[in-house]
Amino acid sequence: AGGARCLGSSHPLCALLDPFAAGGDPEVVARPLRGALFAVAGDERAQRVATSFALACGGNPVVVGEERRDAYHAAAAMVANDLVALLASAEVLCEQAGLPRNAARAGLLHLADSSVRALQVAATPEGRSWADGLTGAVGRGDADTLKGHLVALAGQPDARGAHVRLSRILLDLVADRLAPKEASNVRAALKIDD
């Protein structure tokens, strides 16, 4: 019938500002949609509509079934939301280092942006790994610097635990690129009471 309903969704994998936070400028609000992956779901008609919407926004539609949406949303939350927690914890460390808050915040945001840009160059070509864009102590096999990080994080036990656990993931990514002794030293530095 002409009034048949379709049920579906189109979820962009990007951070969208509240229009009021963007000064009401629709161009600023819509910019992140260009190039974003859009998870589309629903019945056949809904998927067609959601796909058309994603393409009209300049996005890349991919079908993600309802049974897999929790994994998709968890991935989105880890990158978009956990990044905020990491930046807030890093800001505390910058305060410990004596940096003024505004300078620290601007510097950390620049670091996050430049890190993502480096990963886009190093890790997105076919056959490349996240490890190809990794910088820092774990990527270099620098256990002594990593130990210093953990000492600095002593006053933030949750952030310290997160840093250790994320560093373990990084070590898994780069272990075959490190000398055995370097990998062993990093592994030893990352042991904590769970």
Summary of the structure (lengths in Angstrom):
residues: 194
radius of gyration: 20.8
end to end distance: 59.3
largest distance: 69.9
contacts: 493
relative contact order: 0.08
helix: 65%
strand: 8%
